[in-house]
Amino acid sequence: MKEKKIVFWITAGVILIYTGLLIGWHLYVPVRQQFALHEPGADNRPEGLARTANDVVIGEYFMRYTEGTSSLTGKWNSFRGEHSNNIIITSDVLHTAPGDFPVAWSVETGEGHAAPVIYNGRAYFLDYDESLSSDALRCFSLETGQELWRRWYRVPIKRNHGFSRTIPVISEDYIITIGPRGM
């Protein structure tokens, strides 16, 4: 009998403590921190590189290198593909040798984690050129690796885990990108 009373009081005490903690947690209002206002120039950017949003002209420069045509019809038009399942269904024939897939072509890119989209034999990706302080949408022939064109605009930024991080979205009429500063 005495053991039952001890168990009862221990259980009741634990329930009261946890109930009090739960009520206190819901009623507690944390003290708000005072946030420091960051003034322009606080990022120690070199003089003359600061631009405002009004200074940035999306697609300010366009460079066409060559015209390219392709018989390929496959599409990888957004992150994870057309149906967001990482699967592509195409009638294009892949010519592969036994063993590993050979590298067909490669291109030097700026620092970042962006991936390309594929649309009718062309590869499109967002790149950042540090020497020009510019964000660029680049288009390549999927078959030859030759750069067909580049549309870019100047937007100086500082490195923060790479520059380009997003994958374009493409349709028959539009290519939509989001640059490293959300433009």
C-alpha positions as CSV (number, residue, x, y, z in Angstrom):
1,M,0.0,0.0,0.0
2,K,2.8,2.4,0.9
3,E,4.5,1.6,-2.4
4,K,1.4,2.5,-4.3
5,K,1.2,5.9,-2.6
6,I,4.9,6.6,-3.4
7,V,4.3,5.8,-7.1
8,F,1.2,7.9,-7.1
9,W,2.9,11.0,-5.7
10,I,5.9,10.6,-7.9
11,T,3.7,10.3,-11.0
12,A,1.5,13.3,-9.9
13,G,4.7,15.4,-9.2
14,V,6.1,14.6,-12.6
15,I,2.8,15.4,-14.3
16,L,2.6,18.8,-12.4
17,I,6.2,19.7,-13.3
18,Y,5.8,18.9,-17.0
19,T,2.4,20.7,-17.1
20,G,4.0,23.7,-15.5
21,L,6.9,23.7,-18.0
22,L,4.5,23.4,-20.9
23,I,2.3,26.3,-19.7
24,G,5.4,28.4,-19.0
25,W,6.8,27.7,-22.4
26,H,3.6,28.9,-24.1
27,L,3.4,32.0,-21.9
28,Y,7.0,33.0,-22.1
29,V,7.7,36.0,-24.3
30,P,11.4,36.3,-25.2
31,V,13.2,39.6,-24.9
32,R,13.5,41.2,-28.4
33,Q,17.1,41.8,-29.5
34,Q,18.1,45.2,-30.8
35,F,19.2,44.8,-34.4
36,A,22.0,46.9,-35.8
37,L,21.3,48.9,-38.8
38,H,23.8,48.2,-41.6
39,E,24.8,51.3,-43.5
40,P,25.9,51.3,-47.1
41,G,29.6,50.5,-47.3
42,A,29.6,48.3,-44.3
43,D,30.5,45.3,-46.4
44,N,33.9,46.8,-47.3
45,R,33.3,46.7,-51.0
46,P,36.0,48.5,-53.0
47,E,35.1,52.1,-54.0
48,G,33.3,52.4,-57.3
49,L,31.7,48.9,-57.4
50,A,28.5,49.8,-55.5
51,R,25.5,49.7,-57.7
52,T,21.8,50.2,-56.8
53,A,19.0,48.1,-58.2
54,N,18.2,50.9,-60.6
55,D,21.7,50.6,-62.1
56,V,21.3,47.0,-63.1
57,V,19.8,46.5,-66.5
58,I,18.9,42.8,-67.0
59,G,20.1,41.6,-70.4
60,E,22.2,44.8,-70.9
61,Y,24.7,43.1,-73.2
62,F,24.1,40.4,-75.8
63,M,26.9,38.5,-77.7
64,R,26.0,36.1,-80.5
65,Y,28.9,33.9,-81.5
66,T,27.3,31.6,-84.1
67,E,24.0,30.2,-85.2
68,G,23.4,26.6,-84.3
69,T,20.8,24.0,-85.4
70,S,20.2,20.6,-83.9
71,S,18.1,17.6,-84.7
72,L,17.8,16.7,-81.0
73,T,14.4,17.2,-79.5
74,G,14.9,16.2,-75.8
75,K,13.9,18.6,-73.1
76,W,15.1,19.0,-69.5
77,N,13.3,22.3,-69.0
78,S,13.5,22.9,-65.2
79,F,14.8,21.6,-61.9
80,R,14.3,17.8,-61.8
81,G,12.9,17.8,-65.4
82,E,9.5,18.4,-67.0
83,H,7.5,16.3,-64.5
84,S,9.7,17.0,-61.5
85,N,10.7,13.3,-61.2
86,N,14.3,13.3,-62.6
87,I,13.1,11.2,-65.6
88,I,13.2,12.1,-69.2
89,I,11.3,10.3,-71.9
90,T,12.6,10.9,-75.4
91,S,12.8,9.3,-78.8
92,D,16.4,10.5,-79.3
93,V,18.9,7.7,-79.7
94,L,21.9,7.7,-77.4
95,H,25.0,6.4,-79.1
96,T,27.3,5.1,-76.3
97,A,30.3,2.9,-76.2
98,P,30.5,0.0,-73.8
99,G,31.8,1.0,-70.4
100,D,31.9,4.5,-69.1
101,F,30.3,7.4,-70.9
102,P,32.9,9.5,-72.6
103,V,33.1,13.3,-72.0
104,A,31.7,14.9,-75.2
105,W,32.7,18.4,-74.3
106,S,33.3,20.6,-71.3
107,V,33.3,24.4,-70.6
108,E,35.0,26.6,-67.9
109,T,32.4,28.2,-65.7
110,G,32.4,30.6,-62.8
111,E,32.1,29.5,-59.2
112,G,28.7,28.2,-58.1
113,H,26.3,25.4,-58.0
114,A,23.9,26.1,-60.9
115,A,22.9,23.4,-63.3
116,P,21.8,23.6,-67.0
117,V,18.5,23.1,-68.7
118,I,18.3,21.3,-72.1
119,Y,15.9,22.3,-74.8
120,N,16.0,21.0,-78.4
121,G,19.7,20.4,-78.6
122,R,20.8,23.5,-76.7
123,A,22.1,23.7,-73.1
124,Y,21.3,26.9,-71.1
125,F,22.8,27.9,-67.8
126,L,23.3,30.9,-65.6
127,D,27.0,31.7,-65.0
128,Y,28.9,34.5,-63.1
129,D,32.0,36.1,-64.6
130,E,34.1,37.6,-61.8
131,S,36.4,39.5,-64.1
132,L,33.4,41.4,-65.6
133,S,31.4,41.3,-62.3
134,S,28.5,40.1,-64.5
135,D,25.7,37.5,-64.4
136,A,25.3,35.8,-67.7
137,L,22.8,33.4,-69.3
138,R,24.9,31.3,-71.7
139,C,23.6,29.0,-74.5
140,F,25.6,26.1,-75.9
141,S,25.2,23.5,-78.7
142,L,24.5,20.3,-76.9
143,E,26.2,18.3,-79.7
144,T,29.4,20.3,-80.2
145,G,29.8,22.3,-76.9
146,Q,30.2,25.5,-78.9
147,E,28.9,28.6,-77.2
148,L,26.1,30.1,-79.4
149,W,25.2,33.2,-77.5
150,R,25.5,35.0,-74.1
151,R,23.2,37.6,-72.5
152,W,24.6,39.3,-69.5
153,Y,24.5,42.3,-67.2
154,R,26.8,43.8,-64.7
155,V,26.0,43.2,-61.0
156,P,29.0,43.3,-58.6
157,I,28.6,40.9,-55.7
158,K,30.9,39.4,-53.2
159,R,31.5,35.6,-53.0
160,N,29.1,33.8,-50.6
161,H,29.4,30.0,-51.2
162,G,29.7,30.5,-55.0
163,F,27.8,32.9,-57.2
164,S,25.3,31.1,-59.5
165,R,23.0,28.7,-57.7
166,T,19.8,28.4,-59.7
167,I,18.6,26.4,-62.6
168,P,16.8,28.3,-65.4
169,V,13.3,27.3,-66.5
170,I,12.6,27.2,-70.2
171,S,9.6,27.0,-72.5
172,E,9.1,27.5,-76.2
173,D,8.9,31.3,-75.8
174,Y,10.8,32.2,-72.5
175,I,13.8,31.5,-70.4
176,I,13.4,32.5,-66.7
177,T,16.4,32.8,-64.4
178,I,17.1,34.2,-61.0
179,G,20.6,35.6,-60.5
180,P,22.7,35.5,-57.4
181,R,21.1,38.7,-56.1
182,G,17.6,37.6,-56.9
183,M,17.4,39.5,-60.2
